[in-house]
Structure formats: C-alpha cells, structure tokens
Amino acid sequence: MTSKRLGFIFTAIGIVLSLVVGIVVYSQVSEAQRVQASLPTLRVVVAAVDIPPRTEIAASMLSVQVIPDQLMQQGAATRVEDVAGKYTPDGFVMGEIVNARRLGEIAAKSTPSYAIEKGKVMYVMPVSFTGSEFSVARVNALRARDRVDLLYTTIDAPQGLTPDQRQDVQANPIPYLQTRIMLQNLRIQEIGSYAADGSLIPATGDPTGKGSTPTLENASIIFIVKPEEALVLKWLKDAATFYKQSNIEMVLRSPADEEQADQNLVVNFNYMQQKYNLAPPPSVTPGGH
C-alpha cells in the first residue's frame, strides 16, 4: 500500500471521527436545550446599568430577563413598573436582580436612616463637647465623606499614690502622658443637623454666627460607624466630658489613604526620650522634690 493511499485512508477516518463527534455534541446540546426549555421560568427585573446608592430608579435603568424558577430570589421584582420611581439606598450593579426588599418610596429618600449601610449605625459627636472644638474643625477643614482618626491622651499615673504624690503628678504630668490612636478611618457622613423633612442643615464654619444655619462650634459631626466603634466613641466622649485628665484630638486623612497605623503604638515620655533624646523632666518620681 502506497503512502499516498495510506494518507487518504487516515484522512477519511479523521473526517468520519469528526462527524461522529459533531453529531454527539449536537445531540447533547440539543438535549440540554430541550431540558432547559422544559423547565418552568419566570420574568425578573434586573439592573440594565450600574445604579448608584441613594438613587431614584428610572425605567431606562432596568430590563427584564427570564430565569428558571429555581433561581428565583425571595423578594425579586417581576415588573418594571413596580421598581421605576422607587428609591434604592444600597444601589445595584449591572445585571443584578432587583430585590423589592431593598427599595423604598421616593418620599423617604431624605430620611437619615436610608444613608446607613446594613451593619452600621449613626453616631453624633458634637464638634465641641469639652469647651473647645477639635483643632481640625476649628480651621474648617472637615467635609462630608472625609475620613478621620481619633487620638486619645491620658495621664497614666502609678497606682497607690498618696494625695501629695497625686498633686505632684498634676503639677508635672509630662512623664505620665500617654497618647495612642483609638479609632482609625472613621467616615464623616455629614457636618450639621437634620431638618424635619430629613434634609441637612449644614454647619457654616462661620465663627460670627451671622448666617441662619448653625455655626461650626455648635454643630455636630455625624459618623456612620460599626456598632463597636460607636461604643468606643461614646466612651471617649464621656471620658473627655467627665474626666478632665483625658483629651481627644481628631486628625484628617488623605482621601487616598486606606492604610491602618499600628494601633498598639503608644507615645509616652520614654518613647519621646529614646527617639528624640529629650532630657528628663525636673522630677520624674511621684512625691520627689
């Protein structure tokens, strides 16, 4: 048998095998399509585009798709007219099934609670609650959506001091000052207060108070935080209010900064002396003269 004839035979076998494989694949695809077509289906409303949070949904933002009923979500919207004109506090990504449980009436759009993500709470901290406002607020640097860190300073005096020794510590607290970062990357939702209709009354930042809106000194910083962070904020505010030996300061972050600093870092006199070679204070021992 010549090599040319052998080549024809192998080619023919290859063609036959290709046809057999094609027939098998076509049969399987047709069967899968037939089974899929036989399954019960439902029409659902999906986002045709990315729908941002706190948005009124227009009909042009929506489309309808048919899905097998076993993929149907609880609360999924099935008619465009039931979604258009509603308000979404969370938003939807393109292609996502619109869940009616995540919709609200447009009249409620200004309700402050609609701005709070699931799993978080609103905490309100006065700009000034210890007699003076935060330094970063005093220069009118804070804006809605800014993120800040909170620093906390205390006098960490030894235990068991006599009254005279405590007076010495009060007179010379530098050896006992401790400053640390308590909370990081806190998001400011708004600065001001809310009117009866839910709209924001922003603080002016005008210390003269000539405007009709509240001055910055009398305004509040409205945070959206985790419940644990709200507890820490409450504790810090109470500590600074009732115990004058503590002090809170706020620092403003860059919008591009997501990095977390070392929360265990404590700046005290030992740290400052070692890093900057500070001379010891006149008296570092309680009761010493």
C-alpha positions, -999 to +999 in steps of 0.1 A: +000+000+000+015+033-011+020+062+014-004+083-007-032+058-004-025+054+033-028+092+038-062+091+021-074+064+044-062+083+076-079+115+063-111+097+057-110+081+092-104+116+106-134+131+088-156+103+099-145+107+136-151+144+133-186+139+120-193+114+148-180+138+175-200+166+159-232+145+160-227+135+196-220+171+207-250+184+188-272+158+203-261+166+238-265+204+233-300+198+218-309+176+248-297+202+272-316+230+255-347+208+254-344+201+291-338+238+299-368+248+277-390+223+296-382+239+330-406+265+345-393+300+340-401+334+355-395+370+344-374+392+367-363+428+367-326+433+365-304+464+365-295+473+329-268+497+342-250+503+375-275+520+398-256+541+424-267+541+461-293+567+472-307+570+436-342+573+422-346+544+398-358+552+362-373+527+339-344+532+315-321+517+342-340+484+341-345+454+319-364+421+321-348+387+319-362+351+320-347+327+345-355+292+357-379+295+387-355+275+410-331+305+407-358+330+418-348+350+448-371+358+476-385+393+470-372+396+434-392+422+414-411+409+384-425+441+368-406+472+358-435+494+369-431+481+404-395+494+405-394+525+384-398+556+405-386+539+437-355+548+457-326+525+465-304+533+495-279+505+486-277+505+448-275+477+423-247+465+399-255+459+362-271+425+357-282+421+393-317+410+401-336+439+417-349+429+451-380+447+462-369+445+498-341+469+490-363+496+477-381+524+494-406+551+485-390+582+469-407+603+496-383+586+521-352+595+502-342+622+526-347+600+557-314+600+575-316+562+582-316+555+545-279+567+544-268+540+568-254+508+553-265+474+568-245+465+598-236+501+607-251+528+629-251+566+631-232+583+659-234+620+665-204+638+682-206+675+689-177+695+674-172+710+708-181+689+739-152+698+763-153+736+759-133+739+727-138+724+692-115+699+675-085+718+660-091+703+626-127+716+628-116+750+640-098+756+608-129+745+588-110+716+572-137+689+577-162+680+550-188+653+545-173+620+534-139+628+549-123+601+570-105+608+603-085+591+631-091+598+668-061+603+691-065+599+729-042+612+756-044+602+793-023+607+824-011+572+832+000+577+868+012+548+890-013+531+913-015+537+951-002+573+951-007+595+982-027+628+978+006+647+978+020+625+951-011+629+930-006+667+933+030+663+921+017+643+891-008+670+883+019+697+886+042+677+863+022+653+842+047+651+813+064+618+825+029+601+826+013+613+794+003+586+770-011+592+735-024+565+712-046+561+681-080+548+694-100+547+661-090+549+625-106+556+592-139+569+606-162+582+578-179+615+584-214+613+569-223+650+574-215+680+595-245+699+608-280+687+617-312+675+600-344+694+594-378+679+600-380+668+564-347+649+567-327+675+547-293+685+560-288+719+577-250+722+572-227+740+595-214+772+581-179+773+596-185+810+601-175+818+637-195+850+636-228+831+635-244+857+612-259+830+590-292+813+597-275+779+599-256+767+630-220+777+634-193+751+634-188+755+671-224+744+678-226+718+651-223+681+652-201+656+633-223+627+621-204+595+617-215+562+601-196+535+620-197+499+632-216+493+665-184+486+683-169+519+671-200+537+683-194+523+718-158+535+717-168+569+705-194+571+733-168+561+759-142+586+746-168+614+747-179+606+782-143+603+794-133+637+780-165+652+794-163+638+829-126+633+834-106+663+825-073+644+827-081+629+793-080+646+759-093+637+724-079+650+692-090+644+656-067+642+626-078+643+589-068+615+564-060+618+528-088+606+505-063+581+490-052+567+524-066+534+534-036+522+554-040+513+591-014+525+615-001+504+644-029+505+669-006+492+697+018+522+693+018+543+725+037+576+726+048+584+761+078+601+777+100+570+773+092+569+736+099+606+731+132+605+752+145+575+732+135+588+698+144+624+702+169+623+731+148+645+753+163+655+787+144+641+817+119+665+833+128+681+867+111+654+887+100+620+874+092+603+907+059+610+923+065+627+956+100+637+947+112+672+955 
